[in-house]
Amino acid sequence: MSKPIQTIIEPKKGWQVIDWKEIIEYRDLFYFLVLRDIKVLYKQTVLGFSWAIMQPLFQMVIFTVIFGKMAKVDSDGAPYAIFSYVALVPWTYFSSSMSASTTSLIGSSGMLTKVYFPRLVIPMTPVLAKLVDFAIAFVIIGGLMIWYKVVPTSNIIFLPLLILLMVMAASGIGMWLSALTIQYRDIKHATGFLAKILMYAAPVVWPVSLITEQFPLVQITETWSITGETIRLIYGLYPMAGVIEGFRASIIGTTPMPWDLIGMGTLSTVILFVTGAFYFKRMERRFADVA
């Protein structure tokens, strides 16, 4: 008689790369999880998809009154309403994706302890599901452009690149925070506070041109100083800075494409995405134990 075949499944140890082939094999699960998130968000609601428009629209009204009318914040010559709304659309996507991805593993703890599938699917699900909200809110930009008689520039062809950077940045920070949150539960409470800090650090209510205007030269020591252009480049490491300014340059066209910010943002986004993926894979074998 032949000996029975025995298969031993052991968790992988050390640093692991993303197994894209495995994720493709589970694409049906990925699809249904994304579809589930979309349906749950709008199921049994009075306003339905209008919720995707209300948040950035109300914020635009508040920012226009406070920062545009009262504080007289510069908007690079564009009407402040469309200036702020064009920035709020990508920022709202980034913020909501980050928050949803952070708590995604905790919310799916039942699945983690019962069946095997690529765990990376879970934090990536809200990142893709929130693109529906992004697309709906983006439609309002067209209405504002008609109202303010703004003609898009030829730079609008670069919007897919900016959207890709936006999604990668949300994915990278989502992988980092979701892996940390399932082990350190207090991180989810700090996510809302972090989102508010990151919003005002991003050029949502103010233009990046203010950096070089307000800080033309910063004296660090008696022999060392930093120019405003250098500060601008360092600030460009914030991934959403280049994305937001790129959206404005592509749609409103009041400033040229900020390739310096986009270049620095691309560098930091790639680092954030790659390190987030490696850390997530390293911690993956512990998820079922601490979920």
MIPAVEX-247709 format. One record per residue (C-alpha): residue number from 1; x negated, y negated, z negated. Coordinates in nm, 3 decimals, always signed. Example, Ala and Ser with C-alpha at 12.3 -4.5 7.8 and 13.67 -1.06 7.14 Angstrom:
<pts>
[1; [-1.230; +0.450; -0.780]]
[2; [-1.367; +0.106; -0.714]]
</pts>
This chain:
<pts>
[1; [+0.000; +0.000; +0.000]]
[2; [-0.122; -0.350; +0.085]]
[3; [-0.187; -0.589; -0.199]]
[4; [+0.070; -0.870; -0.246]]
[5; [-0.035; -1.210; -0.120]]
[6; [-0.089; -1.457; -0.401]]
[7; [-0.091; -1.831; -0.330]]
[8; [-0.222; -2.071; -0.593]]
[9; [-0.133; -2.438; -0.557]]
[10; [-0.365; -2.675; -0.741]]
[11; [-0.362; -3.056; -0.752]]
[12; [-0.634; -3.231; -0.558]]
[13; [-0.894; -3.407; -0.766]]
[14; [-1.106; -3.714; -0.704]]
[15; [-1.056; -3.977; -0.439]]
[16; [-0.831; -3.868; -0.153]]
[17; [-0.745; -4.035; +0.177]]
[18; [-0.388; -4.066; +0.304]]
[19; [-0.276; -3.752; +0.483]]
[20; [-0.086; -3.920; +0.767]]
[21; [-0.011; -3.582; +0.926]]
[22; [+0.173; -3.471; +0.612]]
[23; [+0.372; -3.793; +0.600]]
[24; [+0.474; -3.746; +0.965]]
[25; [+0.591; -3.393; +0.880]]
[26; [+0.818; -3.543; +0.612]]
[27; [+0.944; -3.822; +0.837]]
[28; [+1.306; -3.704; +0.802]]
[29; [+1.287; -3.748; +0.425]]
[30; [+1.124; -4.088; +0.476]]
[31; [+1.405; -4.191; +0.712]]
[32; [+1.687; -4.083; +0.477]]
[33; [+1.527; -4.251; +0.175]]
[34; [+1.500; -4.579; +0.366]]
[35; [+1.860; -4.542; +0.487]]
[36; [+1.971; -4.466; +0.131]]
[37; [+1.807; -4.783; -0.002]]
[38; [+1.978; -4.993; +0.266]]
[39; [+2.320; -4.840; +0.200]]
[40; [+2.291; -4.864; -0.179]]
[41; [+2.199; -5.231; -0.156]]
[42; [+2.510; -5.331; +0.040]]
[43; [+2.761; -5.061; -0.052]]
[44; [+3.071; -5.181; -0.241]]
[45; [+2.967; -5.547; -0.228]]
[46; [+3.193; -5.844; -0.154]]
[47; [+2.947; -6.046; +0.052]]
[48; [+2.759; -5.753; +0.210]]
[49; [+2.462; -5.859; +0.421]]
[50; [+2.519; -6.223; +0.321]]
[51; [+2.314; -6.156; +0.008]]
[52; [+2.004; -6.137; +0.228]]
[53; [+2.069; -6.495; +0.341]]
[54; [+2.186; -6.651; +0.016]]
[55; [+1.863; -6.624; -0.182]]
[56; [+1.629; -6.804; +0.062]]
[57; [+1.909; -7.042; +0.168]]
[58; [+1.986; -7.158; -0.188]]
[59; [+1.616; -7.185; -0.266]]
[60; [+1.573; -7.398; +0.046]]
[61; [+1.846; -7.638; -0.072]]
[62; [+1.692; -7.667; -0.419]]
[63; [+1.338; -7.712; -0.287]]
[64; [+1.455; -7.971; -0.034]]
[65; [+1.622; -8.180; -0.304]]
[66; [+1.348; -8.147; -0.568]]
[67; [+1.027; -8.132; -0.365]]
[68; [+1.139; -8.289; -0.037]]
[69; [+1.358; -8.577; -0.161]]
[70; [+1.251; -8.643; -0.520]]
[71; [+0.882; -8.543; -0.529]]
[72; [+0.824; -8.646; -0.164]]
[73; [+0.596; -8.347; -0.097]]
[74; [+0.433; -8.363; +0.246]]
[75; [+0.577; -8.124; +0.506]]
[76; [+0.332; -8.186; +0.794]]
[77; [+0.588; -8.408; +0.968]]
[78; [+0.860; -8.141; +0.990]]
[79; [+1.204; -8.165; +0.826]]
[80; [+1.151; -8.028; +0.475]]
[81; [+1.451; -7.793; +0.498]]
[82; [+1.314; -7.591; +0.789]]
[83; [+0.958; -7.635; +0.656]]
[84; [+1.049; -7.458; +0.331]]
[85; [+1.291; -7.203; +0.478]]
[86; [+1.038; -7.073; +0.732]]
[87; [+0.805; -7.007; +0.437]]
[88; [+1.076; -6.861; +0.213]]
[89; [+1.175; -6.589; +0.461]]
[90; [+0.838; -6.402; +0.455]]
[91; [+0.784; -6.485; +0.088]]
[92; [+1.126; -6.348; -0.018]]
[93; [+1.048; -6.026; +0.169]]
[94; [+0.707; -5.996; +0.004]]
[95; [+0.842; -6.069; -0.345]]
[96; [+1.142; -5.836; -0.324]]
[97; [+0.934; -5.555; -0.170]]
[98; [+0.672; -5.590; -0.441]]
[99; [+0.932; -5.578; -0.719]]
[100; [+1.123; -5.282; -0.573]]
[101; [+0.808; -5.086; -0.493]]
[102; [+0.668; -5.142; -0.843]]
[103; [+0.955; -4.956; -1.011]]
[104; [+1.017; -4.706; -0.731]]
[105; [+0.833; -4.414; -0.892]]
[106; [+1.014; -4.462; -1.223]]
[107; [+1.347; -4.473; -1.045]]
[108; [+1.266; -4.152; -0.857]]
[109; [+1.132; -3.957; -1.156]]
[110; [+1.392; -3.686; -1.102]]
[111; [+1.258; -3.610; -0.756]]
[112; [+0.895; -3.616; -0.874]]
[113; [+0.950; -3.337; -1.126]]
[114; [+1.161; -3.106; -0.912]]
[115; [+1.023; -3.081; -0.559]]
[116; [+0.703; -3.149; -0.370]]
[117; [+0.679; -3.412; -0.098]]
[118; [+0.422; -3.683; -0.018]]
[119; [+0.457; -3.921; -0.314]]
[120; [+0.343; -4.213; -0.100]]
[121; [+0.685; -4.205; +0.065]]
[122; [+0.848; -4.347; -0.250]]
[123; [+0.671; -4.687; -0.282]]
[124; [+0.674; -4.729; +0.096]]
[125; [+1.052; -4.682; +0.117]]
[126; [+1.153; -5.025; -0.023]]
[127; [+0.881; -5.192; +0.185]]
[128; [+1.053; -5.071; +0.502]]
[129; [+1.410; -5.105; +0.372]]
[130; [+1.357; -5.474; +0.288]]
[131; [+1.277; -5.543; +0.655]]
[132; [+1.654; -5.539; +0.713]]
[133; [+1.695; -5.832; +0.472]]
[134; [+1.401; -6.004; +0.640]]
[135; [+1.558; -5.968; +0.984]]
[136; [+1.895; -6.102; +0.864]]
[137; [+1.739; -6.403; +0.690]]
[138; [+1.521; -6.468; +0.995]]
[139; [+1.831; -6.527; +1.209]]
[140; [+1.908; -6.844; +1.009]]
[141; [+1.579; -6.993; +1.131]]
[142; [+1.729; -7.002; +1.479]]
[143; [+2.024; -7.205; +1.350]]
[144; [+1.796; -7.450; +1.170]]
[145; [+1.585; -7.491; +1.484]]
[146; [+1.896; -7.580; +1.683]]
[147; [+2.017; -7.819; +1.412]]
[148; [+1.682; -8.001; +1.385]]
[149; [+1.606; -7.967; +1.758]]
[150; [+1.281; -7.780; +1.700]]
[151; [+1.134; -7.600; +2.000]]
[152; [+0.917; -7.294; +1.925]]
[153; [+0.559; -7.299; +2.052]]
[154; [+0.377; -7.039; +2.256]]
[155; [+0.217; -6.921; +1.931]]
[156; [+0.541; -6.739; +1.856]]
[157; [+0.389; -6.437; +2.035]]
[158; [+0.170; -6.390; +1.726]]
[159; [+0.469; -6.333; +1.496]]
[160; [+0.445; -5.949; +1.522]]
[161; [+0.085; -5.971; +1.397]]
[162; [+0.193; -6.188; +1.103]]
[163; [+0.480; -5.952; +1.020]]
[164; [+0.238; -5.658; +1.025]]
[165; [+0.007; -5.839; +0.781]]
[166; [+0.308; -5.919; +0.562]]
[167; [+0.416; -5.554; +0.551]]
[168; [+0.061; -5.431; +0.484]]
[169; [+0.016; -5.680; +0.198]]
[170; [+0.346; -5.570; +0.040]]
[171; [+0.251; -5.204; +0.088]]
[172; [-0.093; -5.249; -0.066]]
[173; [+0.024; -5.426; -0.380]]
[174; [+0.322; -5.190; -0.399]]
[175; [+0.094; -4.884; -0.407]]
[176; [-0.124; -5.044; -0.674]]
[177; [+0.160; -5.155; -0.902]]
[178; [+0.378; -4.844; -0.862]]
[179; [+0.087; -4.616; -0.959]]
[180; [+0.006; -4.838; -1.257]]
[181; [+0.367; -4.884; -1.368]]
[182; [+0.449; -4.515; -1.401]]
[183; [+0.165; -4.484; -1.650]]
[184; [+0.187; -4.827; -1.815]]
[185; [+0.557; -4.910; -1.832]]
[186; [+0.509; -5.269; -1.950]]
[187; [+0.374; -5.368; -1.607]]
[188; [+0.727; -5.368; -1.463]]
[189; [+0.823; -5.641; -1.712]]
[190; [+0.535; -5.859; -1.591]]
[191; [+0.627; -5.822; -1.223]]
[192; [+0.892; -6.098; -1.229]]
[193; [+0.652; -6.336; -1.402]]
[194; [+0.378; -6.243; -1.153]]
[195; [+0.612; -6.308; -0.859]]
[196; [+0.688; -6.661; -0.982]]
[197; [+0.318; -6.742; -1.024]]
[198; [+0.236; -6.604; -0.680]]
[199; [+0.517; -6.807; -0.519]]
[200; [+0.389; -7.142; -0.643]]
[201; [+0.034; -7.035; -0.560]]
[202; [+0.152; -6.967; -0.204]]
[203; [+0.208; -7.259; +0.036]]
[204; [+0.586; -7.230; +0.013]]
[205; [+0.678; -7.576; -0.118]]
[206; [+0.357; -7.748; -0.005]]
[207; [+0.131; -7.730; +0.304]]
[208; [-0.224; -7.594; +0.300]]
[209; [-0.343; -7.924; +0.449]]
[210; [-0.310; -8.072; +0.098]]
[211; [-0.613; -7.868; -0.012]]
[212; [-0.857; -8.056; +0.208]]
[213; [-0.676; -8.384; +0.143]]
[214; [-0.676; -8.358; -0.236]]
[215; [-1.012; -8.180; -0.270]]
[216; [-1.242; -8.311; +0.006]]
[217; [-1.544; -8.238; -0.214]]
[218; [-1.558; -8.062; -0.551]]
[219; [-1.871; -8.108; -0.761]]
[220; [-1.946; -7.783; -0.945]]
[221; [-2.287; -7.879; -1.087]]
[222; [-2.527; -8.165; -1.032]]
[223; [-2.682; -7.985; -0.734]]
[224; [-2.393; -7.770; -0.612]]
[225; [-2.068; -7.888; -0.457]]
[226; [-1.794; -7.722; -0.252]]
[227; [-1.621; -7.886; +0.042]]
[228; [-1.248; -7.875; +0.100]]
[229; [-1.294; -7.648; +0.402]]
[230; [-1.477; -7.393; +0.185]]
[231; [-1.198; -7.408; -0.075]]
[232; [-0.949; -7.355; +0.207]]
[233; [-1.135; -7.042; +0.321]]
[234; [-1.148; -6.904; -0.032]]
[235; [-0.778; -6.975; -0.072]]
[236; [-0.721; -6.783; +0.252]]
[237; [-0.806; -6.462; +0.064]]
[238; [-0.453; -6.487; -0.075]]
[239; [-0.281; -6.266; +0.189]]
[240; [+0.045; -6.461; +0.207]]
[241; [-0.128; -6.797; +0.264]]
[242; [-0.222; -6.716; +0.624]]
[243; [+0.110; -6.540; +0.688]]
[244; [+0.322; -6.835; +0.571]]
[245; [+0.114; -7.100; +0.746]]
[246; [+0.110; -6.879; +1.055]]
[247; [+0.491; -6.858; +1.052]]
[248; [+0.511; -7.237; +1.039]]
[249; [+0.257; -7.283; +1.317]]
[250; [+0.438; -7.027; +1.535]]
[251; [+0.792; -7.153; +1.479]]
[252; [+0.770; -7.522; +1.387]]
[253; [+0.442; -7.596; +1.563]]
[254; [+0.345; -7.902; +1.356]]
[255; [-0.003; -7.756; +1.297]]
[256; [-0.232; -7.531; +1.505]]
[257; [-0.254; -7.161; +1.425]]
[258; [-0.454; -7.123; +1.101]]
[259; [-0.685; -6.852; +1.229]]
[260; [-0.929; -6.914; +0.943]]
[261; [-0.659; -6.837; +0.686]]
[262; [-0.526; -6.545; +0.890]]
[263; [-0.877; -6.400; +0.925]]
[264; [-0.949; -6.422; +0.553]]
[265; [-0.600; -6.292; +0.474]]
[266; [-0.648; -5.996; +0.707]]
[267; [-0.970; -5.906; +0.526]]
[268; [-0.810; -5.914; +0.182]]
[269; [-0.495; -5.736; +0.308]]
[270; [-0.697; -5.446; +0.452]]
[271; [-0.896; -5.417; +0.128]]
[272; [-0.575; -5.429; -0.077]]
[273; [-0.407; -5.166; +0.140]]
[274; [-0.703; -4.925; +0.151]]
[275; [-0.789; -4.949; -0.219]]
[276; [-0.420; -4.923; -0.310]]
[277; [-0.387; -4.606; -0.103]]
[278; [-0.699; -4.451; -0.258]]
[279; [-0.589; -4.536; -0.612]]
[280; [-0.237; -4.407; -0.550]]
[281; [-0.370; -4.076; -0.417]]
[282; [-0.610; -4.045; -0.709]]
[283; [-0.331; -4.090; -0.964]]
[284; [-0.074; -3.887; -0.771]]
[285; [-0.137; -3.558; -0.953]]
[286; [-0.040; -3.719; -1.284]]
[287; [+0.294; -3.863; -1.171]]
[288; [+0.506; -3.557; -1.257]]
[289; [+0.355; -3.539; -1.607]]
[290; [+0.419; -3.900; -1.705]]
[291; [+0.740; -3.967; -1.507]]
</pts>
